[in-house]
Amino acid sequence: MKFEVTILGSSSATPVFNRNPSAQLLNCNEKYYLIDCGEGTQHQLIRFNIKAARIDYIFITHLHGDHYLGLVGLLSSLHLNGRTKPMQIFGPKALLEILEIQFKYSDTTLRYPIEFFAIDATASAQIFENSDLLVKTIILNHRIPCTGFIFEQKQRQRKLIKEKTDEVPMAYYTALKKGLDVTLPNGEVLLSEEYTTPPEAPRSYAYCSDTLFDERYFSTITNCDTLYHEATFLHELLDRAKETHHTTALQAGEIATIVRAKKLLIGHFSSRYKTLQMLLEEAQSAFENTELAIEGRTFQL
């Protein structure tokens, strides 16, 4: 099953040359989930040939502009392009008020319904479930209420071995895929493990946007397969990171080590950095399997 993320924006606070504010597109089994929606996100979707109309779920971490100022434009474009199916949006309670005011004073009535789900930023909770995923919040420590999200694949069924099941009646496929042995009318027993292969282990993706280094959220992301964590500053600016409630690249690497992540992506880079190699090397000094979450890259999770 496809489980990948494409980086649309990696800059903090303001866009800079070649770096847009925060936004990512998660593709799980060809369902699209937009995570944050900074300014210019819809341009990035066009740039990387991603069809915005296929997005049905949007997750907003908090109400600093670099994480949501592209949302009204995206929703408006979908309206103008004739969308009719609902859009589910998960975010801070006040976000709905912002959207309603914008559409009120622009005299806009969307052609499609918005199903809004307000997030509690005080306690981690499951906020979404479908046949592919569970989504839980991560309670971060920022200047305003802020939640990250952890996307957890559901366990898939076993896979049929085609060469062995061609002669097996299809009525028994479901049981075999569930790991159940089947007894045929003639008394023959079909062992699931002989007619199927184990499914891939479910994977998880943790998205930690803006936060101080804070051990209180570590338990929520422990053992995640891929961790995205902000790394706004080099560690030499630790005091500035603390002042603005952000994390350094070194701290991001240390967090990945502590929570036993398999892979780390770092992003949300300060505009003061024109090149990012120093940030990457600093994170890798604490956690070797680190990569830069830069625009246009797609990572298999």
C-alpha positions as CSV (number, residue, x, y, z in Angstrom):
1,M,0.0,0.0,0.0
2,K,1.3,3.4,-0.9
3,F,2.4,5.5,2.1
4,E,4.4,8.5,1.2
5,V,4.8,12.2,1.9
6,T,5.6,15.0,-0.5
7,I,7.1,18.2,0.9
8,L,5.4,21.4,-0.4
9,G,6.9,23.9,2.1
10,S,9.9,23.9,4.4
11,S,10.4,27.5,5.5
12,S,9.5,29.0,8.9
13,A,7.7,32.3,9.4
14,T,8.2,33.8,5.9
15,P,8.8,32.4,2.4
16,V,12.3,32.7,1.0
17,F,13.8,31.9,-2.3
18,N,13.1,28.2,-3.2
19,R,11.4,27.7,0.2
20,N,7.7,28.1,1.0
21,P,6.0,28.0,4.4
22,S,4.9,24.7,5.9
23,A,2.8,22.2,4.0
24,Q,3.0,18.5,3.2
25,L,0.9,16.1,1.2
26,L,0.5,12.6,2.6
27,N,-0.6,9.9,0.2
28,C,-2.0,6.8,1.8
29,N,-3.4,4.2,-0.6
30,E,-4.2,7.0,-3.1
31,K,-6.1,9.1,-0.5
32,Y,-4.7,12.6,-0.1
33,Y,-4.2,14.3,3.3
34,L,-2.9,17.9,3.4
35,I,-0.8,18.7,6.5
36,D,-0.6,22.4,7.2
37,C,-1.3,24.9,4.4
38,G,1.1,27.9,4.4
39,E,1.0,30.7,1.9
40,G,1.5,29.5,-1.7
41,T,0.5,25.9,-1.1
42,Q,-1.8,25.7,-4.1
43,H,1.0,27.0,-6.3
44,Q,3.2,24.2,-4.9
45,L,0.5,21.6,-5.7
46,I,0.5,22.8,-9.3
47,R,4.3,22.9,-9.5
48,F,4.6,19.3,-8.3
49,N,1.7,18.0,-10.4
50,I,-0.6,17.1,-7.5
51,K,-4.3,17.4,-8.1
52,A,-5.8,19.6,-5.3
53,A,-9.2,18.2,-6.1
54,R,-8.1,14.8,-4.7
55,I,-7.5,16.3,-1.2
56,D,-10.3,15.3,1.1
57,Y,-8.7,15.9,4.5
58,I,-6.8,18.9,5.8
59,F,-4.9,19.0,9.2
60,I,-3.8,22.4,10.6
61,T,-1.4,22.4,13.5
62,H,-1.9,25.9,14.9
63,L,-2.8,29.5,14.0
64,H,0.5,31.0,13.1
65,G,0.2,32.3,9.5
66,D,3.0,30.2,8.1
67,H,0.9,27.1,8.8
68,Y,-2.5,28.2,7.5
69,L,-2.6,31.4,5.4
70,G,-2.8,29.4,2.2
71,L,-6.0,27.6,3.3
72,V,-8.6,30.2,2.3
73,G,-7.1,30.5,-1.2
74,L,-7.0,26.7,-1.7
75,L,-10.6,26.3,-0.5
76,S,-11.7,29.2,-2.7
77,S,-10.0,27.7,-5.8
78,L,-11.6,24.3,-5.2
79,H,-15.0,26.1,-5.0
80,L,-14.3,28.0,-8.3
81,N,-13.3,24.7,-10.0
82,G,-16.6,23.1,-9.2
83,R,-15.9,20.9,-6.2
84,T,-19.0,19.4,-4.6
85,K,-17.8,16.7,-2.3
86,P,-17.2,17.5,1.4
87,M,-13.8,18.7,2.7
88,Q,-12.9,17.5,6.2
89,I,-10.8,20.0,8.1
90,F,-9.1,19.3,11.5
91,G,-7.7,22.3,13.4
92,P,-7.9,24.8,16.2
93,K,-11.5,25.9,17.1
94,A,-10.9,29.5,16.1
95,L,-9.9,28.4,12.5
96,L,-13.5,27.9,11.7
97,E,-14.3,31.4,12.7
98,I,-11.5,32.7,10.5
99,L,-12.9,30.8,7.5
100,E,-16.4,31.9,8.1
101,I,-15.5,35.6,8.4
102,Q,-13.4,35.4,5.2
103,F,-16.3,33.8,3.2
104,K,-18.9,36.1,4.8
105,Y,-17.1,39.3,3.8
106,S,-16.2,38.0,0.4
107,D,-19.9,37.0,-0.1
108,T,-18.8,33.5,-0.9
109,T,-21.0,30.4,-0.4
110,L,-18.9,27.4,-1.1
111,R,-20.4,24.8,-3.5
112,Y,-19.2,22.1,-1.2
113,P,-19.7,21.5,2.6
114,I,-16.8,21.9,5.1
115,E,-16.9,19.3,7.9
116,F,-14.9,21.0,10.6
117,F,-13.5,19.1,13.6
118,A,-12.1,21.3,16.4
119,I,-8.9,20.0,18.0
120,D,-8.2,19.9,21.8
121,A,-4.6,21.1,22.2
122,T,-4.4,20.0,25.9
123,A,-4.6,16.2,25.6
124,S,-3.5,13.7,22.9
125,A,-6.5,12.0,21.3
126,Q,-7.5,10.0,18.3
127,I,-9.3,12.5,15.9
128,F,-9.8,10.5,12.7
129,E,-10.2,6.9,11.4
130,N,-10.9,5.3,8.1
131,S,-10.2,2.0,6.5
132,D,-6.5,2.9,6.0
133,L,-5.4,5.1,8.9
134,L,-5.7,6.3,12.5
135,V,-4.7,9.9,13.2
136,K,-3.9,11.1,16.7
137,T,-2.8,14.4,18.0
138,I,0.6,15.2,19.5
139,I,0.5,18.0,22.1
140,L,3.4,20.3,21.4
141,N,4.9,23.2,23.4
142,H,4.7,26.4,21.3
143,R,3.8,30.0,22.0
144,I,0.2,29.3,21.2
145,P,-1.8,26.0,21.3
146,C,-0.3,23.7,18.8
147,T,-0.7,20.0,17.9
148,G,1.3,17.7,15.7
149,F,-0.3,14.6,14.2
150,I,0.7,11.0,14.0
151,F,-0.7,9.0,11.1
152,E,-0.7,5.2,11.8
153,Q,-1.5,2.7,9.1
154,K,-4.0,0.0,10.0
155,Q,-2.9,-3.6,9.9
156,R,-3.6,-5.0,6.4
157,Q,-4.8,-8.5,5.6
158,R,-2.6,-11.3,4.5
159,K,-1.9,-11.6,0.7
160,L,-3.1,-14.5,-1.4
161,I,-0.5,-16.6,-3.2
162,K,-2.1,-16.5,-6.7
163,E,-0.4,-19.7,-7.9
164,K,-1.9,-21.7,-5.0
165,T,-5.4,-20.1,-4.8
166,D,-6.4,-20.4,-8.5
167,E,-8.2,-23.6,-7.7
168,V,-9.6,-22.4,-4.4
169,P,-13.2,-21.2,-4.5
170,M,-13.3,-17.4,-4.1
171,A,-15.8,-17.8,-1.2
172,Y,-12.9,-18.8,1.0
173,Y,-10.5,-15.9,0.1
174,T,-11.7,-13.6,2.9
175,A,-11.1,-16.1,5.6
176,L,-7.7,-17.1,4.3
177,K,-6.7,-13.4,4.1
178,K,-7.8,-12.9,7.7
179,G,-5.4,-15.7,8.8
180,L,-8.1,-18.3,9.3
181,D,-7.8,-21.9,8.2
182,V,-10.6,-23.2,6.0
183,T,-12.2,-26.7,5.9
184,L,-13.6,-27.7,2.5
185,P,-16.8,-29.8,2.2
186,N,-14.7,-32.8,1.4
187,G,-12.8,-32.4,4.6
188,E,-9.6,-31.0,3.2
189,V,-8.1,-28.3,5.3
190,L,-6.5,-25.2,3.7
191,L,-4.0,-23.6,6.0
192,S,-3.9,-19.8,5.7
193,E,-0.1,-19.7,6.1
194,E,0.3,-22.0,3.1
195,Y,-2.0,-20.0,0.8
196,T,-1.1,-16.5,1.9
197,T,1.9,-14.3,2.8
198,P,2.1,-12.0,5.8
199,P,1.1,-8.4,5.2
200,E,3.6,-5.6,5.4
201,A,4.0,-4.2,8.9
202,P,1.9,-1.1,9.4
203,R,3.9,2.1,9.4
204,S,3.6,5.4,11.2
205,Y,4.4,9.0,10.3
206,A,4.7,11.6,13.1
207,Y,4.5,15.3,12.2
208,C,5.8,17.7,14.8
209,S,5.6,21.3,13.6
210,D,6.5,24.1,16.0
211,T,7.6,23.2,19.5
212,L,10.2,23.5,22.2
213,F,12.2,20.4,23.1
214,D,9.7,18.9,25.6
215,E,9.8,15.4,26.9
216,R,6.0,15.4,27.6
217,Y,5.2,14.6,23.9
218,F,7.9,12.0,23.4
219,S,5.7,9.1,24.5
220,T,3.2,9.8,21.7
221,I,5.8,9.5,19.0
222,T,7.9,6.6,20.4
223,N,8.9,4.0,17.9
224,C,7.4,5.9,14.9
225,D,8.8,4.8,11.6
226,T,9.3,8.3,10.2
227,L,9.5,11.4,12.3
228,Y,9.2,14.9,10.8
229,H,10.4,17.4,13.3
230,E,11.0,21.1,13.0
231,A,14.6,22.3,13.2
232,T,14.4,26.0,12.9
233,F,17.8,27.0,14.1
234,L,21.4,25.7,14.5
235,H,22.2,24.8,18.1
236,E,24.4,27.9,18.5
237,L,21.1,29.9,18.6
238,L,19.6,27.8,21.3
239,D,18.6,30.8,23.3
240,R,16.7,32.2,20.3
241,A,15.0,28.8,19.8
242,K,13.8,28.9,23.5
243,E,12.7,32.5,23.1
244,T,10.5,31.6,20.1
245,H,9.5,28.2,21.3
246,H,11.3,26.3,18.6
247,T,13.8,23.4,18.3
248,T,17.4,23.3,17.0
249,A,18.6,20.8,14.5
250,L,20.7,19.1,17.1
251,Q,17.7,18.8,19.4
252,A,15.6,17.3,16.6
253,G,18.3,14.6,16.1
254,E,18.4,13.9,19.9
255,I,14.6,13.6,19.9
256,A,14.7,11.0,17.1
257,T,17.2,9.0,19.1
258,I,15.2,9.2,22.3
259,V,11.9,8.1,20.7
260,R,13.7,5.4,18.6
261,A,12.4,6.7,15.3
262,K,13.7,4.8,12.3
263,K,14.1,7.9,10.1
264,L,14.1,11.7,10.7
265,L,13.0,14.5,8.4
266,I,13.8,18.0,9.4
267,G,12.2,21.2,8.2
268,H,10.8,24.6,9.2
269,F,14.1,26.3,8.5
270,S,14.7,29.9,9.5
271,S,15.0,32.3,6.6
272,R,18.5,33.3,7.9
273,Y,19.9,30.0,6.4
274,K,20.4,30.3,2.6
275,T,21.9,26.8,2.5
276,L,20.9,23.9,4.7
277,Q,23.9,21.6,4.9
278,M,24.9,22.8,8.3
279,L,21.5,22.0,9.7
280,L,21.5,18.6,8.2
281,E,25.0,17.8,9.5
282,E,24.1,19.0,13.0
283,A,21.0,16.8,13.2
284,Q,23.0,13.8,11.8
285,S,25.5,14.2,14.5
286,A,22.8,13.0,16.9
287,F,20.8,10.8,14.5
288,E,22.5,9.6,11.4
289,N,19.4,8.6,9.4
290,T,18.3,12.2,8.9
291,E,17.2,13.9,5.6
292,L,16.1,17.5,4.7
293,A,12.4,17.9,4.1
294,I,12.8,20.2,1.1
295,E,10.3,21.2,-1.5
296,G,9.5,18.6,-4.1
297,R,11.0,15.6,-2.4
298,T,8.7,12.6,-1.9
299,F,9.7,10.2,0.9
300,Q,8.5,6.6,1.2
301,L,7.4,6.2,4.8
